[in-house]
């Protein structure tokens, strides 16, 4: 099993990170991708990846973690910093992100688009896939990807959307990240889409410590919950859990060129 999106670097895991990662290996989780959230975070991500060789890391700026006045000068400042890190560590990070667009944030949307555009260009420059965050923003995300003719694919984190939107991303070379959302019966739209999308275009994720699974609301989510995502996906697809694990592992390695 591979968790394609887990924030195991956050402070909430400081007391038990090593124990959790050891237990992950024990239950068959072979790799975990830790997304980038900000320029300042990357140093600690890098150190973590050396301490725990089964962690993959990405480099990026999440809109939720943007600080300072949203203006072009901030975009340029982050662009310079990201390019400096990318040049120095180009063989260490495997994707650009977590970046994207969030329509629920009060953060200026044009600023978010400028930050995403900058990171799309970074991914093109260094031949890296993207880890994309979305919330009420599919249309604009798709427009920007098509406008840039983005060639390296990536992962649409925590995919929720119609089968039509899913197929648009798939046609552009993206995998769809599937996690705890599918364990909620009320998530009928997402469950319906995931049920019909071929397994060849799906990767597993937990988004720990967020996105608790159904029945675990109010608890800190951890990558140890990944087998429950596998179980639910197998039920939705009416296939074996072994098939889910084997195919999603292949998908992860393929889209991230591992």
N, C-alpha and C positions, 0 to 999 in steps of 0.2 A: 504494500500500500504506500501511496505517496500523498502527503498533504500539500497541495499546491498553493495554499495561502494560510499562513499562520504567523501571528505576531508574538512568537515565543520570546522575543527580545524585550518586551515591555516589562515595566517594573513590577507588575502584579505577579510575575513569575520568578522574581529574584530569589525567593525563599526556597523554591522547589523545582527550579528549571532543570537541574541535572537529574533529579529523580524522575521527572516527567519524561525527559528525553531517553533515559535508560529504559523506562517502561515502554516507551514507543517502540524501541528496537525489539524488546521482548515480545511484543504482540504483532510484530511484522510490519511496522511502519519504517520503510527503508530510507526515505528522504523527506525533508520538509523544506518548503520554500518560504523564506522570510522576506516580505516586501520592504522596499525602502519607503520611508514616510517623509523624510526631510534631509537636507544636506548635513545638518549637524548630527543626525543619527547614524550616518554611514560608518563613522569610525568605530562605533561600538558593534555595529553589524559585522564589520570586517573582523574584529577581534573574536566575536562569537563564532564566526565560520571557521576560524583556525582552531578554536577550542573544541568545537563539535563538527567533525568532518562530514557528518550526514546532513548538515544544513546547507542549502543553496541560498544565495542572497541576490536581491535586486537593488537597483539604484534609482531613486526617484523622489518626487515631491507630491504628496497627497494633498488635495485642496483643503482638507479639514485641518491640516497642520501648518498651513501657510501663515506666516507672521509678518507684521509690518503693513504699511499702507499699500493697498493693491494698485500698483502703478507699473508702468513700463520699466522703470529703474529697478524695481524688485525682480521683474522677469529677467532682466539682463544680469543682475547680481547672481541669481540662481543658475542662470545659463552658464556663466563663467565658472562658478563653483562645481557644477555637475560635470562640465567638460573637463575640468582639471582632475576630478576624481576618476572619471571614465578613462581618460588617457593613462593615468597611473595604474588603474586596477582593471583594465579591460578584460583580462583573463580570469578575474575573480568573480565579477557579477555576471549573472546569466540572463538578465532581463532589465528593461527600463520600466520602472513603476514601483509602487502603485501610483499611477497617475490617472486623471480622468476628469469627469464633470459631475457635479452634484447639484441638482436643481433644488434641493431642500436647504442648502446652506444660504446664509445671508451674504456670503462672499460674492462680490461682483462677478457676474457670469462671463462678461467679456475678459476680465482678468483671468478667470479659470481657463477660458479658451486659449488665451495667449500662453499661459503656463503649459497647457497640454500640447499646443503646437510646438513649443520649444522642445518638449520632451519627445515628441514624435520625431523631430529633426535629429535629436540626439541618438535615438534608437536606429534611425537610418544610417547615420554617420558611423556608428559602431556595430552595425549589423546585428542588432539585438531585437528579440521579440518584446512586446509590450504586456504589462499587467495592468488591465484597465478597470477602473472603478466607475460605476454608473449609478445614477439615481435620477429618474425623470429626465433623462438626457440621451436616450438611444439615438434619436434622429440627428442630433448635433454631433455626437460621437461618430456615427457612420459617415456623416458628411465630411468631417475632418479627415477621417481615414481614407476615404475615396479621393478627396482633394489632393492628399499627399501621395496617393497611389502606394500606400504603405505595403512593403513587400515581405515583411518578416513575421507576420501573424503574432500570436500570443495567446493570452487567456483573458476572457471576459469574466472577471471576478464576480461571484455571487449572482450568476445570471438569473434574471427574472424578466420575462417578456414573452411575446408570442412566438409561435413556430416560425412565422415569416421573418421576424427580426433575428431569430436564432440562425436561420439559413443564410441571411445576409452576412452575418459575422463569419459563419463557416466558409462561405464562398470567398471571403477575404483572408482565409487561412487561420482563423482563430478557433481555439477550443473554448468550451463553456465550463466555467467552474460551478460545481454543484455541491452544496453543503446542507446545513441543517434546515433550510427552508422547506425542503421536500418532506421533512418529517411532520409537517403541520397539515392536517387534513384541509384546513381553510385555504391553503395556498393552491387552490384548484388550477389557476391559470398556469403557474410555474410547473406544477406536477404534471399537468396535461402536456405542456411543451416538452418537458424532459422525457416523458414517456414515449413520445413519438420521434424524438431526435436520435439518430443512430449513436450507439455507444462509442463509436470510433471518433466522436467529436466531444467527448466529455472527460473532464478531469475532476478529481475529488478535492474537497477542501473543508476546513472547519472555520476559518476566520477567527480562531482563538485570539483573545479571550472573549470576543463578541459572538453574536449569532448562536445563542444556546439552542440546543435541540428541543423538540417537543417533549415535555415531561421534566425538563431540566431548567425551566425558566427561573431566573433569579440567581443561578449558579454561574461561576466562572467557567466558561467553555475551555477545553484543552484539546490538543490533538489526539488524546486518548479516546475521544468520542468518534474518531473516524470510522471504526468498524460499524457503528450504528448508521452512518451515512451509507456505507457499502450495503448493509442489510436492507435499508429502505429502497435504495436504487435497484437492487436485485429484485425486490418485490414488485416495484413499478415496471421493470422491464421483463419480469417473469423469466429470469435467467438465474444462474447460480452466482453466489458471492465470489467464487473463484474466478468466474469469467469477468465479473466487474473489475476485480483487482488486476487481473492480467491485462485487460484491454486499456484500462485507465492509466496503468503504469506505462504501457507502450505509448499512449497518447502524450503523456507528460514528456517522456524522453524525445519524442518526435518534435513536438512544437518548440521545445527548448534546445533542440539540437544537441542532445546529450548522448 
